[in-house]
């Protein structure tokens, strides 16, 4: 089919409508292959059509009633975000908000890893709308970071940090307001424990570009008057070590030579439009460190600076502001 699958939609859409009719028990044996076909059609379509947009109602029906097809359903959702864009989100945002909000409460770390790519894609595509549209998801991630107590691994906490890192990078003010509103709902202080836990666990993110976006987002909290001096102080060593070890990613190319026509090309276009790849991390972190020093005062700041290895301080001090 490649990117010309639209010419076959008159045949394919009725087939998809038949094999994804989850209300018919005698067709459920077709569900898995039907979802795979649906994903392939989306991957090889170059525009969202009315028929594909209407078909998403079957996805809603499936997600509400079944849990057996999570991975392929999340792949389909991400494809709709990439292919359908704002038209898709405007039509289905209410249903998605409820389904995704319920879904995150039931997923283990494997399920969250599956969901993370779709959520971060949505945030990147719709940074201004995401704190409202994805409110239940982001709130759940915040509470997960704050309340997790049992022994946990990097795999357990990574998906939550990646979602929050993307959210606070793309729209810090909107995400911060969501956090402050959640404090009122929960009737407890969240922001200081949240920032402290984020700082303590940042090192668990080992992939460079993922750590970079989480580092930048954590540094942004130096601008917030709601963060206590103690929490700011705990950020100092983490920010300095992160800035020293941070490496910019060379994508190897700057732009596509033609409009994206397939899923693969849309994913490449998404990467190329990602502001975090070209974000100059070190000057930003140095600026946030200076804000922290102003808040804490020189004497208190020096006490926290003693927690940083000398070679890190030396290397950090040599970076231009």
VOGU-3710 file (C-alpha; in Angstrom, 3 decimals, decimal comma):
1> xxxxxxxxxx> 0,000/0,000/0,000  2,774/2,418/1,000  1,558/6,025/1,212  -1,133/5,518/-1,443  -3,466/3,458/0,712  -6,244/6,046/0,285  -6,969/4,655/-3,170  -7,881/1,377/-1,460  -9,985/2,897/1,338  -13,258/2,085/-0,432
11> xxxxxxxxxx> -12,311/-1,541/0,093  -10,282/-1,324/3,310  -12,596/0,789/5,461  -15,588/-1,618/5,161  -13,209/-4,472/5,951  -11,929/-2,627/9,029  -15,469/-1,808/10,111  -16,298/-5,515/9,923  -13,239/-6,907/11,724  -13,237/-4,229/14,448
21> xxxxxxxxxx> -16,898/-4,528/15,371  -16,181/-5,546/18,955  -19,871/-5,553/19,821  -20,313/-8,776/17,834  -19,055/-11,742/19,842  -18,891/-13,968/16,774  -16,285/-11,600/15,277  -13,971/-11,268/18,279  -11,664/-13,932/16,834  -10,886/-11,356/14,116
31> xxxxxxxxxx> -9,997/-8,601/16,610  -6,235/-9,064/16,789  -5,678/-9,317/13,040  -8,195/-6,513/12,499  -6,295/-4,165/14,818  -3,022/-5,050/13,090  -4,570/-4,232/9,712  -5,941/-0,946/11,086  -2,478/0,034/12,302  -0,948/-0,824/8,908
41> xxxxxxxxxx> -3,545/1,252/7,060  -2,789/4,237/9,302  0,955/3,797/8,855  0,559/3,941/5,082  -1,966/6,774/4,830  -0,810/10,293/4,025  -3,853/12,129/5,369  -6,680/11,702/7,843  -9,970/10,990/6,107  -13,500/11,254/7,462
51> xxxxxxxxxx> -13,812/7,474/7,335  -10,662/6,924/9,395  -11,747/9,609/11,838  -15,149/7,977/12,329  -13,534/4,564/12,718  -11,814/5,712/15,909  -15,108/5,179/17,723  -14,269/1,459/17,502  -11,031/2,158/19,395  -13,018/3,822/22,168
61> xxxxxxxxxx> -15,379/0,851/22,377  -12,432/-1,560/22,512  -10,497/0,356/25,198  -13,525/0,664/27,445  -14,354/-3,057/27,335  -11,144/-4,989/26,642  -7,612/-5,067/28,038  -6,107/-7,701/25,755  -4,931/-5,449/22,946  -3,106/-2,649/24,787
71> xxxxxxxxxx> 0,061/-2,432/22,714  -1,560/-2,349/19,289  -4,271/0,029/20,557  -1,646/2,453/21,875  0,213/2,193/18,553  -3,042/3,098/16,792  -3,599/6,031/19,156  -0,135/7,435/18,476  -0,748/7,082/14,737  -3,974/9,065/15,096
81> xxxxxxxxxx> -2,112/11,808/16,968  0,488/11,999/14,193  -1,871/11,664/11,240  -5,006/13,347/12,548  -3,434/16,185/14,488  -5,674/18,876/15,895  -8,722/17,703/13,948  -8,541/14,345/15,723  -7,911/15,767/19,208  -10,690/18,343/18,949
91> xxxxxxxxxx> -13,183/15,639/18,061  -12,218/13,006/20,633  -10,547/14,905/23,496  -13,332/14,249/26,018  -13,369/10,500/25,445  -9,573/10,295/25,431  -9,249/12,298/28,631  -11,524/9,872/30,465  -10,080/6,674/28,950  -6,431/7,636/29,442
101> xxxxxxxxxx> -7,125/8,930/32,949  -8,637/5,584/33,920  -6,005/3,588/32,050  -2,930/4,960/33,839  -4,364/3,885/37,201  -4,408/0,229/36,113  -1,069/-0,135/34,298  2,120/-1,709/35,627  5,531/-0,491/34,500  5,347/-2,516/31,267
111> xxxxxxxxxx> 1,993/-0,976/30,396  3,232/2,509/31,253  6,258/2,051/29,002  3,860/1,186/26,183  1,734/4,254/26,859  4,575/6,753/27,333  5,415/7,246/23,640  1,823/8,108/22,780  1,478/10,532/25,707  4,770/12,336/25,047
121> xxxxxxxxxx> 3,877/12,560/21,357  0,585/14,231/22,262  2,333/16,681/24,599  4,888/17,609/21,957  2,220/18,131/19,300  -0,171/20,050/21,581  1,915/21,689/24,331  -0,586/24,401/25,248  -3,604/22,104/25,451  -1,952/19,101/27,098
131> xxxxxxxxxx> -2,086/20,181/30,774  -5,879/20,330/30,436  -6,408/17,536/27,926  -4,062/15,127/29,755  -4,805/16,422/33,246  -5,697/13,022/34,802  -2,601/11,398/33,303  -0,194/14,126/34,453  -1,775/14,256/37,908  -1,386/10,495/38,272
141> xxxxxxxxxx> 2,294/10,744/37,266  2,892/13,506/39,826  1,281/11,497/42,631  3,189/8,393/41,569  6,491/10,247/41,933  5,495/11,720/45,308  3,861/8,667/46,887  5,973/5,747/45,700  7,464/4,130/48,815  8,257/0,483/48,114
151> xxxxxxxxxx> 11,650/-0,443/46,639  11,552/0,414/42,949  13,804/0,203/39,931  14,558/2,670/37,165  12,094/0,790/34,982  9,318/1,458/37,510  9,759/5,225/37,644  11,142/6,055/34,191  7,833/6,336/32,259  6,439/8,811/34,797
161> xxxxxxxxxx> 9,577/10,964/34,659  9,557/10,960/30,854  5,930/12,105/30,691  6,523/14,803/33,306  9,814/15,831/31,742  8,107/16,398/28,406  5,156/18,207/30,005  7,262/20,607/32,101  9,595/21,191/29,144  6,938/22,005/26,581
171> xxxxxxxxxx> 4,682/24,045/28,881  6,226/24,730/32,267  3,731/27,342/33,413  0,705/25,248/32,472  2,150/22,112/34,073  3,147/24,000/37,212  -0,369/25,408/37,551  -1,755/21,887/37,240  0,581/20,787/40,059  -0,483/23,683/42,286
181> xxxxxxxxxx> -4,161/22,965/41,620  -3,545/19,318/42,501  -2,121/20,465/45,841  -5,434/22,125/46,610  -7,383/19,032/45,614  -5,137/16,777/47,703  -5,007/19,348/50,549  -1,301/18,767/51,046  2,008/20,221/49,928  3,251/18,316/46,891
191> xxxxxxxxxx> 5,711/20,524/45,078  8,681/20,191/47,433  8,489/16,419/47,738  7,880/16,241/43,994  10,969/18,300/43,120  13,108/16,422/45,639  12,029/13,010/44,313  12,613/14,179/40,734  16,134/15,306/41,629  16,927/12,071/43,479
201> xxxxxxxxxx> 15,768/9,877/40,597  17,056/11,834/37,606  20,180/9,694/37,512  18,038/6,630/36,822  17,413/7,980/33,328  20,377/6,678/31,340  19,460/7,540/27,740  21,127/10,876/27,010  18,323/12,716/25,209  15,776/11,492/27,776
211> xxxxxxxxxx> 17,954/12,626/30,673  18,496/15,975/28,947  14,810/16,866/28,763  14,238/15,763/32,369  17,246/17,854/33,472  16,032/20,976/31,675  12,539/20,568/33,123  13,848/20,066/36,667  16,023/23,179/36,333  12,926/25,217/35,476
221> xxxxxxxxxx> 11,683/24,822/39,054  14,372/27,290/40,169  12,020/29,971/38,818  9,156/28,922/41,097  8,666/30,796/44,344  6,613/27,864/45,655  9,700/25,630/45,881  11,353/25,779/49,308  14,996/26,736/49,813  15,723/23,224/51,039
231> xxxxxxxxxx> 14,350/21,652/47,856  16,262/24,149/45,719  19,456/23,302/47,567  19,003/19,594/46,833  18,791/20,426/43,145  22,242/22,049/42,982  24,422/18,942/42,800  21,983/17,172/40,466  21,854/20,085/38,028  25,615/20,535/37,986
241> xxxxxxxxxx> 26,349/16,841/37,445  23,662/16,656/34,781  24,992/19,684/32,909  28,560/18,352/32,957  27,533/14,914/31,656  24,959/16,196/29,161  25,678/15,522/25,515  23,818/17,109/22,630  22,416/14,693/20,069  23,452/14,973/16,444
251> xxxxxxxxxx> 20,487/13,827/14,368  22,594/13,645/11,223  20,061/15,576/9,128  18,100/18,807/9,474  14,888/18,339/7,542  12,881/16,061/5,314  13,165/16,797/1,629  9,414/16,338/1,107  6,213/16,335/3,212  5,833/13,230/5,410
261> xxxxxxxxxx> 3,596/10,642/3,765  4,023/7,576/5,969  4,179/6,810/9,685  7,940/6,473/9,561  8,308/9,868/7,924  5,880/11,461/10,396  7,947/10,109/13,270  11,113/11,525/11,730  9,363/14,887/11,290  8,342/14,803/14,959
271> xxxxxxxxxx> 11,948/14,252/16,015  13,163/17,049/13,764  10,636/19,442/15,302  11,617/18,503/18,872  12,960/21,664/20,514  14,804/19,678/23,170  17,381/18,369/20,687  18,635/21,856/19,894  18,099/23,308/23,352  21,353/24,697/24,779
281> xxxxxxxxxx> 21,323/22,959/28,145  24,382/24,326/29,933  23,585/28,085/29,756  20,042/27,326/30,918  21,262/25,283/33,890  23,842/27,950/34,788  21,113/30,596/34,771  18,909/28,460/37,032  21,866/27,787/39,382  22,372/31,551/39,658
291> xxxxxxxxxx> 18,704/31,980/40,586  19,082/29,314/43,268  22,186/31,061/44,640  20,276/34,345/44,820  17,435/32,647/46,712  19,658/30,770/49,158  22,327/33,397/49,750  26,071/32,784/49,362  26,676/31,018/52,676  23,819/28,525/52,324
301> xxxxxxxxxx> 24,618/27,954/48,670  28,233/27,083/49,536  27,021/24,431/51,991  25,117/22,685/49,211  28,066/23,190/46,859  30,191/21,038/49,185  28,083/18,061/48,101  29,402/18,425/44,540  32,670/16,764/43,478  35,491/19,200/42,764
311> xxxxxxxxxx> 35,994/17,988/39,192  32,306/18,651/38,469  32,538/22,179/39,886  35,713/22,872/37,909  34,231/21,676/34,649  30,924/23,455/35,295  32,668/26,754/36,088  34,511/26,660/32,758  31,304/26,575/30,739  30,333/29,954/29,255
321> x> 27,159/31,495/30,680
//
